[in-house]
Amino acid sequence: MTISSVVWSVIARRLRAHNREFQSQLYSQLDRPRRPVTYTLNIVKSIGRLTLRDRAFEVRLAEIKRLGENWCVEIETHDKEFDGESWAPYLYHQGLHLSAKNAVELQGQATSWKDEADDPHPEEGTMYVFGHHDVRNCRIVFGNIADGRIQFRWEGLCDVFWDANFEQDVPFVCDCLGLVDDA
């Protein structure tokens, strides 16, 4: 290991720690209502799973909401430690251009794109693990709505920039139940 790779490794770890601290401070200052979590006998009921290659993460929050003419999908996962580092992937798209006017009309809809040039949406889909990177070769499919949640699957490729197995073109799949505002 060269000195420059050690220095870059130390810098990357410090940046990740600083980013986590900044996000913690930011979220603690936001004045927004708490998001609902489903509990059964004091055990959190799983609402889904996001898998990066062979690493699975339980989804702690999945929301789908309309923002103006577009739709926003946000998926947060529980922290999990790998290689001595805390991983908590965050998958989101804040500009899905779909024909649905409300959540009920999302049922059965699907969208896909290969890369930025092929993307029919005004915003890019993004995965955050240790940095924000566009996702590609994606397909999102919406299923049925029940009890204020819609089934959906989002699969594609993302960049993580961690090691040889989690560098570029890392496959991901998210199957979960997303909370919808107007179901």
N, C-alpha and C positions, 0 to 999 in steps of 0.2 A: 504494500500500500504506500503510495507516494505521499509526501507532505502536503501537496496541493489537494489530493483527494481527502486527506484527514481534515484539512482546514475547511473544505467545502462541506464535508459531513457535519462538522461542528456548527458551521453557519446555518445549514439546513435545519438541524435540530433546534437551534435557538430561534429561528424564524417560525418553526411550527409551534414551539412553546409560546412565543409572543403572540402568534395568531390566535391560539386557543384562549390566552388571557384577554386579548382584545375582544373576541367574540363573547366571552363570558361577561365582561363589563358592559358591552353593548346590549346584550339581551337582558341583563339585569336592570338596565335603564329604560327599556321599552315599556310603555304602559299599554299592554294589550292583554286581553283575557287569556287565561290558561286554556290550553287545548284539551279536549276530553280524551281520556284514556279509559279503555274498558278493563274492569277488574272483575275477577271471579274468585271468590274466597281469598282475597288479598294477593292473588297471583295475577300478574299482567297477562291478559289473553293476547296471544300473538295476532298481529294484524297483517303479517307478511314477512318476507325474507328477501334480502338483496344479496346476491352472490357475485363476488369478484373472482373470476377463475375458479379456484377451489376453496375460497374463504367465504363462509356464510355469516351474514349479520342479520339479527332480528330487527325488523322495522319498528321504530318507536312512534313514528308519526308519518302519516301519508295524507296529504291534503290536495284536493283538486278544486279550484275555484275559477270563476270567470273574472277577468280583468279587462274591462272595456270590450273590445271586439275579439279578444283572444282568451285562451285558457292558461292557467298556471298549475303545474304539477310540482309538488315538493315532497321529497322522501328523505326522512332523517332516520339514522340507525343508532342502535345502542353501541357504546364503545366496546371494543374487543382488543385485547393485546396480542400482537404478533411481533416477533423479532425484537422484543423489548420496547416496542412503541405502541401507543394507543391509536387504533384505527377506528374511525366513525364516518364511513362514507355518507355523503350528502348528494343526492341526485335531484336535479331540478330542471325545469323548463318553464320560463316565464313569458312565453309568447307562442303557444300552440294555436295555430290558426285552424279551427275546426268549424264545421257548419252548425254545430249544436248551439241553440240559444239558451238552453238550461241543462242541468245535470241529467235529467231524464233522457234527453235527446242524445247524450253521450253513449248510451247503451248500444253496443254493436259497432261503434265507430272504430276506425283504425287509421293510423298514419305512419309513414315511414320516410326515411331519407338515408342517403349514402354518405354524403359529406356536405360541407358548407355550400358548395355550388348547386347541389341537388335539393337543398333544404327548402321546403315550401312555407316555412314559418318565418316571421319577422325577427325572432330571437333564436339564439342557439341553445340547444340542450347542453347541460353542463354536469360534470361529476367533480365533486371536491373530495379528495382524500388527503393529500398533502399540498394541494394547490388546485385552482380552478382550471379545468381543461374541457374543451368541447367534446361531446360524444358524437359518434358517427356509426354508420351501418345500423341505424336504429329502427325499431318497430314498436309502436305502442298500440295496444288493443284494449278496448274497454268492454267489460262484460255487463252483468246485471247489477241493479241497485237494490239494496235491502237495508232497512234500518239506518238510513242516512249515509251508507257507504257503497262505493262502487268497486267492483272487481276490476283489476287491470293488470296487464303484463307489459313491461318495458324491457327490451333486450337490445344489446348493441355492443360497441367497443369503446373503451376509454383509455386514457393515459394515467398512470399512477406515478411513474418515475421513482420507484423504490429500489428494486433489484432486477436481475435478469428476467425473473418470472413475472414481475409486476412493473414493467417498464412502459412499453407502448402496446397499443392494440390488445388490451386486456379485455376479454369477454366479460360481460355482466348480464345478469338476469334479475329482474325484480318482479315478484308476484306478490300482490298485496290487495288490501281493501282500503280504498282512499276515502277519507271523510269529504263529503260534498255539502255545499252551503244550502242548495235549494232542491234537495231530493224529496 
